[in-house]
Amino acid sequence: MDNKNYDGIRWCQKNGYWHNEKYGYQHKYVYEKLTGLKVFDYQVVHHLDNDPSNNTAENLVCMTRSDHSYFHSTHPSDITRKRNSEAKKGNKFWLNKHHTDATKQKLREQNIGKTFKIKTIICPYCNKVGGINVMHRYHFENCKYKKTQKG
């Protein structure tokens, strides 16, 4: 399969996948053309052999995004296994980006003094103070003083 000029359209590689500004990703285009089915926003076209350049009909399958996430969580690719292995060794990297020591220091300096404030709320029954989400989710309905004040 000639990925670069498939169907008389000029395709370029983008993050390992063949892409065209007008038609989007080639594997989605090929799947829709060969099956006659539209791929909706809640669906993805998955490469069975995990090779994004192999856009043959036998290698493409359409599934929902949630099924796709579940599939990759239960069937990790070699790349995912390698990343997990490196992370367990203490080698932290995100999307294969390694920061230099100078960049790490710069990022630390940017975050000095920054605090992230959690919105708090006070329980009207027992005056307990807590985060707004946690208090609404767990405390208010189960406050042991709520019953005694009602009556």
OpenMM code with the backbone's topology and positions (N, CA, C; nanometers):
from openmm import Vec3, app, unit

residues = "MET ASP ASN LYS ASN TYR ASP GLY ILE ARG TRP CYS GLN LYS ASN GLY TYR TRP HIS ASN GLU LYS TYR GLY TYR GLN HIS LYS TYR VAL TYR GLU LYS LEU THR GLY LEU LYS VAL PHE ASP TYR GLN VAL VAL HIS HIS LEU ASP ASN ASP PRO SER ASN ASN THR ALA GLU ASN LEU VAL CYS MET THR ARG SER ASP HIS SER TYR PHE HIS SER THR HIS PRO SER ASP ILE THR ARG LYS ARG ASN SER GLU ALA LYS LYS GLY ASN LYS PHE TRP LEU ASN LYS HIS HIS THR ASP ALA THR LYS GLN LYS LEU ARG GLU GLN ASN ILE GLY LYS THR PHE LYS ILE LYS THR ILE ILE CYS PRO TYR CYS ASN LYS VAL GLY GLY ILE ASN VAL MET HIS ARG TYR HIS PHE GLU ASN CYS LYS TYR LYS LYS THR GLN LYS GLY".split()
positions = [
    Vec3(0.0846, -0.1186, 0.0000),
    Vec3(0.0000, 0.0000, 0.0000),
    Vec3(0.0889, 0.1245, 0.0000),
    Vec3(0.0621, 0.2141, -0.0917),
    Vec3(0.1376, 0.3396, -0.1002),
    Vec3(0.0700, 0.4437, -0.0115),
    Vec3(0.1206, 0.4583, 0.1110),
    Vec3(0.0588, 0.5507, 0.2065),
    Vec3(0.0721, 0.6956, 0.1633),
    Vec3(0.1846, 0.7296, 0.0995),
    Vec3(0.2123, 0.8693, 0.0677),
    Vec3(0.1146, 0.9271, -0.0342),
    Vec3(0.0690, 0.8445, -0.1302),
    Vec3(-0.0223, 0.8927, -0.2335),
    Vec3(-0.1460, 0.8037, -0.2441),
    Vec3(-0.1963, 0.7563, -0.1320),
    Vec3(-0.3119, 0.6666, -0.1331),
    Vec3(-0.4334, 0.7374, -0.1940),
    Vec3(-0.4989, 0.6689, -0.2873),
    Vec3(-0.6213, 0.7170, -0.3503),
    Vec3(-0.6007, 0.8503, -0.4232),
    Vec3(-0.4764, 0.8758, -0.4689),
    Vec3(-0.4469, 0.9992, -0.5405),
    Vec3(-0.4418, 1.1220, -0.4517),
    Vec3(-0.4383, 1.1005, -0.3221),
    Vec3(-0.4346, 1.2104, -0.2242),
    Vec3(-0.2960, 1.2128, -0.1616),
    Vec3(-0.2441, 1.3315, -0.1413),
    Vec3(-0.1116, 1.3465, -0.0798),
    Vec3(-0.1259, 1.3406, 0.0728),
    Vec3(-0.0559, 1.2463, 0.1338),
    Vec3(-0.0610, 1.2255, 0.2783),
    Vec3(0.0761, 1.2538, 0.3384),
    Vec3(0.0786, 1.3081, 0.4581),
    Vec3(0.2026, 1.3340, 0.5302),
    Vec3(0.1976, 1.2596, 0.6632),
    Vec3(0.3138, 1.2257, 0.7162),
    Vec3(0.3156, 1.1587, 0.8454),
    Vec3(0.3081, 1.2605, 0.9579),
    Vec3(0.2240, 1.2294, 1.0571),
    Vec3(0.2054, 1.3161, 1.1730),
    Vec3(0.1979, 1.2254, 1.2953),
    Vec3(0.2980, 1.2311, 1.3817),
    Vec3(0.3057, 1.1468, 1.5010),
    Vec3(0.2964, 0.9987, 1.4671),
    Vec3(0.3570, 0.9591, 1.3569),
    Vec3(0.3573, 0.8184, 1.3175),
    Vec3(0.2385, 0.7768, 1.2324),
    Vec3(0.1355, 0.8592, 1.2246),
    Vec3(0.0155, 0.8286, 1.1469),
    Vec3(0.0154, 0.9111, 1.0184),
    Vec3(-0.0403, 0.8540, 0.9113),
    Vec3(-0.0543, 0.9283, 0.7861),
    Vec3(-0.1749, 1.0199, 0.7970),
    Vec3(-0.1573, 1.1458, 0.7556),
    Vec3(-0.2587, 1.2486, 0.7785),
    Vec3(-0.2692, 1.3404, 0.6575),
    Vec3(-0.3893, 1.3944, 0.6354),
    Vec3(-0.4141, 1.4932, 0.5313),
    Vec3(-0.5019, 1.6013, 0.5936),
    Vec3(-0.4721, 1.7269, 0.5654),
    Vec3(-0.5481, 1.8372, 0.6260),
    Vec3(-0.6970, 1.8308, 0.5927),
    Vec3(-0.7305, 1.7893, 0.4732),
    Vec3(-0.8708, 1.7856, 0.4307),
    Vec3(-0.9431, 1.6596, 0.4783),
    Vec3(-0.8763, 1.5433, 0.4712),
    Vec3(-0.9425, 1.4155, 0.4990),
    Vec3(-0.9141, 1.3596, 0.6378),
    Vec3(-0.8212, 1.4180, 0.7110),
    Vec3(-0.7888, 1.3680, 0.8447),
    Vec3(-0.6915, 1.2520, 0.8387),
    Vec3(-0.7063, 1.1580, 0.9323),
    Vec3(-0.6146, 1.0448, 0.9394),
    Vec3(-0.6478, 0.9416, 0.8325),
    Vec3(-0.5424, 0.8874, 0.7728),
    Vec3(-0.5584, 0.7944, 0.6619),
    Vec3(-0.6283, 0.6656, 0.7033),
    Vec3(-0.5995, 0.6127, 0.8220),
    Vec3(-0.6610, 0.4866, 0.8614),
    Vec3(-0.8128, 0.5010, 0.8764),
    Vec3(-0.8570, 0.6160, 0.9218),
    Vec3(-1.0010, 0.6410, 0.9317),
    Vec3(-1.0616, 0.6546, 0.7913),
    Vec3(-0.9913, 0.7251, 0.7038),
    Vec3(-1.0367, 0.7436, 0.5658),
    Vec3(-1.0482, 0.6086, 0.4950),
    Vec3(-0.9457, 0.5233, 0.5101),
    Vec3(-0.9446, 0.3913, 0.4458),
    Vec3(-1.0586, 0.3057, 0.4984),
    Vec3(-1.0780, 0.3059, 0.6304),
    Vec3(-1.1844, 0.2250, 0.6903),
    Vec3(-1.3211, 0.2683, 0.6376),
    Vec3(-1.3472, 0.3992, 0.6367),
    Vec3(-1.4764, 0.4489, 0.5894),
    Vec3(-1.4979, 0.4166, 0.4419),
    Vec3(-1.3912, 0.4281, 0.3611),
    Vec3(-1.4035, 0.4023, 0.2184),
    Vec3(-1.4296, 0.2541, 0.1905),
    Vec3(-1.3574, 0.1660, 0.2591),
    Vec3(-1.3691, 0.0231, 0.2313),
    Vec3(-1.4955, -0.0399, 0.2896),
    Vec3(-1.5423, 0.0091, 0.4034),
    Vec3(-1.6613, -0.0505, 0.4659),
    Vec3(-1.7892, 0.0234, 0.4289),
    Vec3(-1.7771, 0.1505, 0.3901),
    Vec3(-1.8954, 0.2305, 0.3615),
    Vec3(-1.9637, 0.2811, 0.4872),
    Vec3(-1.8999, 0.2619, 0.6026),
    Vec3(-1.9555, 0.3054, 0.7313),
    Vec3(-1.8843, 0.4309, 0.7793),
    Vec3(-1.9592, 0.5234, 0.8386),
    Vec3(-1.9004, 0.6456, 0.8924),
    Vec3(-1.8466, 0.6176, 1.0325),
    Vec3(-1.7308, 0.6720, 1.0629),
    Vec3(-1.6726, 0.6616, 1.1967),
    Vec3(-1.7129, 0.7878, 1.2722),
    Vec3(-1.7926, 0.7721, 1.3772),
    Vec3(-1.8429, 0.8859, 1.4546),
    Vec3(-1.7399, 0.9324, 1.5569),
    Vec3(-1.7664, 1.0467, 1.6204),
    Vec3(-1.6723, 1.1056, 1.7156),
    Vec3(-1.6457, 1.0157, 1.8365),
    Vec3(-1.7413, 0.9329, 1.8752),
    Vec3(-1.7234, 0.8465, 1.9916),
    Vec3(-1.6536, 0.7147, 1.9543),
    Vec3(-1.6110, 0.7022, 1.8289),
    Vec3(-1.5458, 0.5809, 1.7814),
    Vec3(-1.4028, 0.6112, 1.7364),
    Vec3(-1.3207, 0.5066, 1.7338),
    Vec3(-1.1851, 0.5164, 1.6814),
    Vec3(-1.1596, 0.3968, 1.5910),
    Vec3(-1.0664, 0.4133, 1.4989),
    Vec3(-1.0229, 0.3031, 1.4144),
    Vec3(-0.8898, 0.2549, 1.4708),
    Vec3(-0.8861, 0.1272, 1.5096),
    Vec3(-0.7702, 0.0688, 1.5761),
    Vec3(-0.6895, -0.0163, 1.4783),
    Vec3(-0.5562, -0.0075, 1.4876),
    Vec3(-0.4661, -0.0927, 1.4098),
    Vec3(-0.4433, -0.2212, 1.4887),
    Vec3(-0.4830, -0.3352, 1.4356),
    Vec3(-0.4715, -0.4614, 1.5080),
    Vec3(-0.3268, -0.4978, 1.5382),
    Vec3(-0.2339, -0.4637, 1.4478),
    Vec3(-0.0927, -0.4978, 1.4712),
    Vec3(-0.0151, -0.3838, 1.5378),
    Vec3(-0.0842, -0.2794, 1.5809),
    Vec3(-0.0236, -0.1619, 1.6473),
    Vec3(0.0779, -0.0902, 1.5593),
    Vec3(0.0691, -0.1079, 1.4282),
    Vec3(0.1576, -0.0392, 1.3342),
    Vec3(0.0762, 0.0686, 1.2628),
    Vec3(0.0958, 0.1970, 1.2976),
    Vec3(0.0132, 0.3029, 1.2396),
    Vec3(0.0332, 0.3248, 1.0904),
    Vec3(0.1380, 0.2660, 1.0324),
    Vec3(0.1572, 0.2817, 0.8886),
    Vec3(0.0903, 0.1694, 0.8090),
    Vec3(0.0412, 0.0653, 0.8768),
    Vec3(-0.0244, -0.0467, 0.8103),
    Vec3(-0.1751, -0.0202, 0.8051),
    Vec3(-0.2192, 0.0438, 0.6984),
    Vec3(-0.3602, 0.0819, 0.6854),
    Vec3(-0.4364, -0.0085, 0.5896),
    Vec3(-0.4061, -0.1376, 0.5906),
    Vec3(-0.4792, -0.2322, 0.5073),
    Vec3(-0.6114, -0.2673, 0.5745),
    Vec3(-0.7078, -0.3124, 0.4952),
    Vec3(-0.8420, -0.3417, 0.5468),
    Vec3(-0.8385, -0.4481, 0.6562),
    Vec3(-0.7509, -0.5477, 0.6425),
    Vec3(-0.7443, -0.6564, 0.7407),
    Vec3(-0.6902, -0.6099, 0.8751),
    Vec3(-0.6205, -0.4973, 0.8764),
    Vec3(-0.5557, -0.4501, 0.9983),
    Vec3(-0.6371, -0.3453, 1.0733),
    Vec3(-0.7491, -0.3008, 1.0175),
    Vec3(-0.8266, -0.1929, 1.0794),
    Vec3(-0.9581, -0.2447, 1.1354),
    Vec3(-0.9914, -0.1979, 1.2542),
    Vec3(-1.1188, -0.2329, 1.3161),
    Vec3(-1.1715, -0.1085, 1.3878),
    Vec3(-1.3026, -0.0885, 1.3823),
    Vec3(-1.3650, 0.0278, 1.4465),
    Vec3(-1.4208, -0.0149, 1.5811),
    Vec3(-1.3994, 0.0681, 1.6829),
    Vec3(-1.4523, 0.0404, 1.8168),
    Vec3(-1.4790, 0.1719, 1.8881),
    Vec3(-1.5559, 0.1646, 1.9955),
    Vec3(-1.5826, 0.2864, 2.0721),
    Vec3(-1.4548, 0.3290, 2.1440),
    Vec3(-1.4505, 0.4551, 2.1833),
    Vec3(-1.3328, 0.5049, 2.2552),
    Vec3(-1.3126, 0.4293, 2.3867),
    Vec3(-1.4218, 0.3992, 2.4572),
    Vec3(-1.4082, 0.3287, 2.5848),
    Vec3(-1.3570, 0.1865, 2.5631),
    Vec3(-1.4068, 0.1176, 2.4596),
    Vec3(-1.3562, -0.0163, 2.4294),
    Vec3(-1.2084, -0.0107, 2.3905),
    Vec3(-1.1698, 0.0937, 2.3178),
    Vec3(-1.0311, 0.1109, 2.2761),
    Vec3(-0.9413, 0.1318, 2.3982),
    Vec3(-0.9847, 0.2143, 2.4914),
    Vec3(-0.9071, 0.2365, 2.6140),
    Vec3(-0.8940, 0.1070, 2.6936),
    Vec3(-1.0046, 0.0345, 2.7058),
    Vec3(-1.0018, -0.0924, 2.7794),
    Vec3(-0.9080, -0.1915, 2.7105),
    Vec3(-0.9152, -0.1987, 2.5779),
    Vec3(-0.8294, -0.2902, 2.5028),
    Vec3(-0.6824, -0.2610, 2.5311),
    Vec3(-0.6438, -0.1333, 2.5255),
    Vec3(-0.5032, -0.0991, 2.5473),
    Vec3(-0.4618, -0.1168, 2.6929),
    Vec3(-0.5553, -0.1062, 2.7858),
    Vec3(-0.5192, -0.1286, 2.9259),
    Vec3(-0.4986, -0.2771, 2.9543),
    Vec3(-0.5668, -0.3637, 2.8795),
    Vec3(-0.5526, -0.5080, 2.9013),
    Vec3(-0.4548, -0.5730, 2.8039),
    Vec3(-0.4211, -0.5046, 2.6939),
    Vec3(-0.3265, -0.5556, 2.5940),
    Vec3(-0.2236, -0.4475, 2.5618),
    Vec3(-0.1332, -0.4182, 2.6558),
    Vec3(-0.0384, -0.3091, 2.6311),
    Vec3(0.0574, -0.3421, 2.5167),
    Vec3(0.0905, -0.2403, 2.4401),
    Vec3(0.1853, -0.2570, 2.3297),
    Vec3(0.3267, -0.2666, 2.3856),
    Vec3(0.4218, -0.2999, 2.3002),
    Vec3(0.5621, -0.3089, 2.3422),
    Vec3(0.6124, -0.1743, 2.3931),
    Vec3(0.5680, -0.0662, 2.3292),
    Vec3(0.6099, 0.0686, 2.3710),
    Vec3(0.5575, 0.0981, 2.5113),
    Vec3(0.4311, 0.0632, 2.5367),
    Vec3(0.3722, 0.0867, 2.6690),
    Vec3(0.4437, 0.0033, 2.7741),
    Vec3(0.4745, -0.1222, 2.7423),
    Vec3(0.5467, -0.2074, 2.8368),
    Vec3(0.6826, -0.1471, 2.8704),
    Vec3(0.7510, -0.0936, 2.7687),
    Vec3(0.8821, -0.0334, 2.7910),
    Vec3(0.8699, 0.0896, 2.8806),
    Vec3(0.7696, 0.1750, 2.8536),
    Vec3(0.7502, 0.2946, 2.9362),
    Vec3(0.7204, 0.2568, 3.0806),
    Vec3(0.6349, 0.1568, 3.1019),
    Vec3(0.6016, 0.1139, 3.2374),
    Vec3(0.7230, 0.0569, 3.3080),
    Vec3(0.8040, -0.0191, 3.2353),
    Vec3(0.9249, -0.0769, 3.2916),
    Vec3(1.0221, 0.0326, 3.3345),
    Vec3(1.0393, 0.1326, 3.2500),
    Vec3(1.1288, 0.2438, 3.2829),
    Vec3(1.0760, 0.3228, 3.4023),
    Vec3(0.9448, 0.3397, 3.4092),
    Vec3(0.8860, 0.4150, 3.5202),
    Vec3(0.9082, 0.3409, 3.6520),
    Vec3(0.8976, 0.2077, 3.6498),
    Vec3(0.9210, 0.1292, 3.7709),
    Vec3(1.0654, 0.1398, 3.8175),
    Vec3(1.1570, 0.1619, 3.7239),
    Vec3(1.2982, 0.1781, 3.7574),
    Vec3(1.3277, 0.3177, 3.8105),
    Vec3(1.2282, 0.4046, 3.8059),
    Vec3(1.2477, 0.5411, 3.8526),
    Vec3(1.2779, 0.6391, 3.7419),
    Vec3(1.2804, 0.5930, 3.6194),
    Vec3(1.3051, 0.6824, 3.5055),
    Vec3(1.1729, 0.7429, 3.4627),
    Vec3(1.1485, 0.8626, 3.5067),
    Vec3(1.0220, 0.9284, 3.4755),
    Vec3(1.0365, 1.0095, 3.3483),
    Vec3(0.9527, 0.9814, 3.2535),
    Vec3(0.9500, 1.0609, 3.1322),
    Vec3(0.8074, 1.0616, 3.0799),
    Vec3(0.7701, 1.1713, 3.0207),
    Vec3(0.6350, 1.1868, 2.9680),
    Vec3(0.6447, 1.2049, 2.8185),
    Vec3(0.5839, 1.1145, 2.7454),
    Vec3(0.5811, 1.1201, 2.5995),
    Vec3(0.7218, 1.1303, 2.5406),
    Vec3(0.8137, 1.0568, 2.6008),
    Vec3(0.9530, 1.0500, 2.5560),
    Vec3(1.0247, 1.1843, 2.5611),
    Vec3(0.9784, 1.2753, 2.6435),
    Vec3(1.0443, 1.4046, 2.6561),
    Vec3(1.1308, 1.4026, 2.7829),
    Vec3(1.2599, 1.4197, 2.7654),
    Vec3(1.3511, 1.4251, 2.8782),
    Vec3(1.3929, 1.5696, 2.8979),
    Vec3(1.3728, 1.6210, 3.0175),
    Vec3(1.4104, 1.7588, 3.0452),
    Vec3(1.5561, 1.7634, 3.0915),
    Vec3(1.6251, 1.8650, 3.0471),
    Vec3(1.7612, 1.8861, 3.0949),
    Vec3(1.7538, 1.9375, 3.2377),
    Vec3(1.8662, 1.9310, 3.3081),
    Vec3(1.8691, 1.9796, 3.4464),
    Vec3(1.8354, 2.1278, 3.4522),
    Vec3(1.8792, 2.2049, 3.3527),
    Vec3(1.8499, 2.3482, 3.3499),
    Vec3(1.6989, 2.3721, 3.3352),
    Vec3(1.6327, 2.2922, 3.2499),
    Vec3(1.4882, 2.3067, 3.2316),
    Vec3(1.4137, 2.2669, 3.3583),
    Vec3(1.4585, 2.1601, 3.4239),
    Vec3(1.3949, 2.1179, 3.5494),
    Vec3(1.4051, 2.2282, 3.6541),
    Vec3(1.5229, 2.2898, 3.6630),
    Vec3(1.5416, 2.3976, 3.7597),
    Vec3(1.4510, 2.5157, 3.7279),
    Vec3(1.4390, 2.5488, 3.5995),
    Vec3(1.3538, 2.6596, 3.5574),
    Vec3(1.2078, 2.6315, 3.5937),
    Vec3(1.1624, 2.5089, 3.5729),
    Vec3(1.0248, 2.4730, 3.6072),
    Vec3(1.0014, 2.4814, 3.7578),
    Vec3(1.1012, 2.4381, 3.8372),
    Vec3(1.0885, 2.4484, 3.9829),
    Vec3(1.0751, 2.5948, 4.0262),
    Vec3(1.1582, 2.6809, 3.9667),
    Vec3(1.1563, 2.8228, 4.0027),
    Vec3(1.0237, 2.8884, 3.9662),
    Vec3(0.9638, 2.8454, 3.8555),
    Vec3(0.8354, 2.9017, 3.8145),
    Vec3(0.7248, 2.8673, 3.9139),
    Vec3(0.7362, 2.7521, 3.9803),
    Vec3(0.6301, 2.7072, 4.0699),
    Vec3(0.6538, 2.7437, 4.2159),
    Vec3(0.7662, 2.8094, 4.2455),
    Vec3(0.7927, 2.8505, 4.3835),
    Vec3(0.6897, 2.9546, 4.4256),
    Vec3(0.6332, 2.9354, 4.5408),
    Vec3(0.5369, 3.0313, 4.5940),
    Vec3(0.3952, 3.0133, 4.5423),
    Vec3(0.3772, 2.9267, 4.4437),
    Vec3(0.2419, 2.9038, 4.3927),
    Vec3(0.1714, 2.8043, 4.4833),
    Vec3(0.0554, 2.8413, 4.5258),
    Vec3(-0.0256, 2.7499, 4.6060),
    Vec3(-0.1588, 2.7298, 4.5369),
    Vec3(-0.2115, 2.6148, 4.5552),
    Vec3(-0.3399, 2.5828, 4.4959),
    Vec3(-0.4405, 2.5731, 4.6090),
    Vec3(-0.5327, 2.6686, 4.6133),
    Vec3(-0.6276, 2.6750, 4.7232),
    Vec3(-0.7508, 2.5917, 4.6912),
    Vec3(-0.7866, 2.5095, 4.7866),
    Vec3(-0.9074, 2.4293, 4.7750),
    Vec3(-1.0198, 2.5074, 4.8414),
    Vec3(-1.1306, 2.5205, 4.7723),
    Vec3(-1.2449, 2.5901, 4.8303),
    Vec3(-1.2987, 2.5079, 4.9461),
    Vec3(-1.3190, 2.5758, 5.0588),
    Vec3(-1.3674, 2.5050, 5.1775),
    Vec3(-1.5077, 2.5514, 5.2127),
    Vec3(-1.5737, 2.4693, 5.2924),
    Vec3(-1.7100, 2.4975, 5.3355),
    Vec3(-1.7253, 2.4458, 5.4782),
    Vec3(-1.8145, 2.5061, 5.5544),
    Vec3(-1.8371, 2.4675, 5.6943),
    Vec3(-1.9716, 2.3971, 5.7053),
    Vec3(-1.9733, 2.2846, 5.7746),
    Vec3(-2.0975, 2.2111, 5.7964),
    Vec3(-2.1867, 2.2910, 5.8915),
    Vec3(-2.3125, 2.3166, 5.8553),
    Vec3(-2.4008, 2.3943, 5.9416),
    Vec3(-2.4447, 2.3168, 6.0662),
    Vec3(-2.4237, 2.1872, 6.0695),
    Vec3(-2.4683, 2.1059, 6.1826),
    Vec3(-2.3604, 2.0883, 6.2882),
    Vec3(-2.2336, 2.0664, 6.2436),
    Vec3(-2.1281, 2.0370, 6.3409),
    Vec3(-2.0086, 2.1313, 6.3302),
    Vec3(-2.0140, 2.2273, 6.2388),
    Vec3(-1.9071, 2.3245, 6.2164),
    Vec3(-1.7763, 2.2637, 6.1673),
    Vec3(-1.7805, 2.1447, 6.1103),
    Vec3(-1.6617, 2.0834, 6.0529),
    Vec3(-1.6268, 2.1570, 5.9244),
    Vec3(-1.4962, 2.1818, 5.9023),
    Vec3(-1.4493, 2.2500, 5.7828),
    Vec3(-1.3859, 2.1462, 5.6905),
    Vec3(-1.4180, 2.1558, 5.5613),
    Vec3(-1.3596, 2.0616, 5.4658),
    Vec3(-1.3716, 2.1134, 5.3240),
    Vec3(-1.3108, 2.0414, 5.2332),
    Vec3(-1.3185, 2.0761, 5.0918),
    Vec3(-1.4626, 2.0679, 5.0444),
    Vec3(-1.5017, 2.1614, 4.9578),
    Vec3(-1.6417, 2.1734, 4.9174),
    Vec3(-1.6944, 2.0466, 4.8518),
    Vec3(-1.6139, 1.9844, 4.7650),
    Vec3(-1.6611, 1.8645, 4.6964),
    Vec3(-1.6774, 1.7471, 4.7918),
    Vec3(-1.5800, 1.7276, 4.8786),
    Vec3(-1.5849, 1.6165, 4.9729),
    Vec3(-1.7001, 1.6344, 5.0709),
    Vec3(-1.7180, 1.7558, 5.1178),
    Vec3(-1.8241, 1.7809, 5.2156),
    Vec3(-1.9617, 1.7547, 5.1535),
    Vec3(-1.9824, 1.8012, 5.0321),
    Vec3(-2.1114, 1.7773, 4.9670),
    Vec3(-2.1314, 1.6298, 4.9374),
    Vec3(-2.0265, 1.5638, 4.8965),
    Vec3(-2.0395, 1.4247, 4.8545),
    Vec3(-2.0577, 1.3304, 4.9726),
    Vec3(-1.9828, 1.3515, 5.0816),
    Vec3(-1.9832, 1.2532, 5.1892),
    Vec3(-2.0397, 1.3027, 5.3221),
    Vec3(-2.0096, 1.4244, 5.3587),
    Vec3(-2.0383, 1.4644, 5.4962),
    Vec3(-2.1816, 1.5100, 5.5213),
    Vec3(-2.2347, 1.6008, 5.4414),
    Vec3(-2.3626, 1.6636, 5.4731),
    Vec3(-2.4753, 1.5637, 5.4947),
    Vec3(-2.4866, 1.4646, 5.4103),
    Vec3(-2.5953, 1.3682, 5.4239),
    Vec3(-2.5738, 1.2729, 5.5409),
    Vec3(-2.4495, 1.2572, 5.5835),
    Vec3(-2.4185, 1.1602, 5.6884),
    Vec3(-2.3755, 1.2238, 5.8201),
    Vec3(-2.3904, 1.3534, 5.8358),
    Vec3(-2.3483, 1.4211, 5.9581),
    Vec3(-2.4324, 1.3707, 6.0755),
    Vec3(-2.3649, 1.3232, 6.1813),
    Vec3(-2.4386, 1.2653, 6.2949),
    Vec3(-2.5154, 1.3715, 6.3742),
    Vec3(-2.4784, 1.4990, 6.3605),
    Vec3(-2.5491, 1.6052, 6.4306),
    Vec3(-2.6708, 1.6550, 6.3537),
    Vec3(-2.6836, 1.6176, 6.2295),
    Vec3(-2.7952, 1.6611, 6.1464),
    Vec3(-2.9285, 1.6144, 6.2036),
    Vec3(-2.9338, 1.4899, 6.2501),
    Vec3(-3.0565, 1.4330, 6.3042),
    Vec3(-3.0971, 1.4950, 6.4358),
    Vec3(-2.9982, 1.5280, 6.5190),
    Vec3(-3.0300, 1.5821, 6.6511),
    Vec3(-3.0828, 1.7259, 6.6415),
    Vec3(-3.0409, 1.8029, 6.5441),
    Vec3(-3.0860, 1.9412, 6.5339),
    Vec3(-3.2246, 1.9527, 6.4710),
    Vec3(-3.2640, 1.8512, 6.3933),
    Vec3(-3.3937, 1.8588, 6.3285),
    Vec3(-3.5073, 1.8374, 6.4269),
    Vec3(-3.4802, 1.7652, 6.5284),
    Vec3(-3.5939, 1.7556, 6.6115),
    Vec3(-3.6001, 1.6536, 6.7108),
] * unit.nanometer
topology = app.Topology()
chain = topology.addChain("A")
for resn in residues:
    res = topology.addResidue(resn, chain)
    for name in ("N", "CA", "C"):
        topology.addAtom(name, app.Element.getBySymbol(name[0]), res)
